Amino acid sequence: MKIITLHTRVNIDKLHNHLKQNLNSAFKEQKKSEINFTIKKSGDAIEISEPVLYEGFLFRIEVKGMELWITRSQHYVDDVNSLTVESILNDLFNDLSDKQGTDLILEG
């Protein structure tokens, strides 16, 4: 799990919309690939998946106040698409942090 502080409160709907609007286009631009990830709100979490290529979710993101708790599927840790998505997510999280940046609290 990885925990990131945004330094500003973000609600799950705002995060969900931001990811839906930006993740796939950023991935296509960076990887030159036609892969489209599914970004689904599931209760108090957002799950990112691609059911054609991967079983289950790649990332599960929970909003806890000013923190994002990110669970990455253990099955795809070294997968190049998963690593690319993680890099893009970090940039998108910075977009939501009100210019204060993000802090990594825990990674493991």
N, C-alpha and C positions, 0 to 999 in steps of 0.2 A: 504494500500500500504506500501511496505517496500522499502527503498532506501539504497543500500550498495555501498560504495566506494571501488574500487579495488586497488587504488594507481598506476595503470598503465592502459594505453589505451588498450582496447580490441575491436576487431571488431566482428560483429555479426556472421560472418562465422566461426571464430575461436571458439567462444562460442558455437555455434550450433554443430560443430564437436565434441568438448570436451564433451558436454552433450550426444550426440548420442553414443559416444564411451564408456562412463562410467556410465551413470545413471542407465540403466536397470541391468547391471551386479552388481553394488553396491547394488541396491535394492534387487536383488535375494539373494545376499550374506547375507544381513542384515535381511531380512524378511523370507527367505527360501520360497519364493513364486514364482509362474510362471507368475505373472502379468508383461506385457510388455507395457510400456508407449510409446505413440507416441510423438515424439519430432519434431515439424514442424516449419520451418521458415516461418513467415507470414509477409511480408514487412520488417519493421525495428524491428520486435519482434520475439520471439520464444514462441511457445505455447506447453505446456506439457499436454497431455490428455490421457485418457484411455476410448474410446468410449463404450466399452462393460459394464463397471461398472459405468461410470460417464457421465452425460450430460454436454457438453461444456468442457471448459478447466479447469484444476486444477491450473495451474500457467501460467502467461504471463509475459515474461521478456523482457524489452526494454533496449537497450544499449544507454546511454547518456554520451558520453565521457568516463570518468573514473567511472561513476556510473551505477549501474544496478537498474532499477525501476521494482520491482516485484509486480505484482498483483496476489493475491490468491483468487480463487473463494470463495465467501462468503457462498456457499452452503456446502462446505466440510471442513470448518475450523477445526472441531474437529475430522475429520476422521483419523484413525490411518495410513492409507496408505499415505494420504496427508502430515501428520506430518513427516512420515519417509522420503518422497521425499524432504521435506523442509530441513531436517537435512542433507541429502546427498548433496543437492544443495549447502548448506553453505560450505561443505567440498570441493566440486568441484570449487566453486568460489575462495576459498583460493588457489587452485592449480594455478589459473590464475593470482594471485596477485603479482608475482615475489618476494616471500618470505617476503613481507611487511605486509601480512595479509590483512584483510578487516575491514572496520569500518561501523557500523550501524548508518546511519544518521537519519532515520525516520522509525518508525513502527507504523502503525495505521490502 
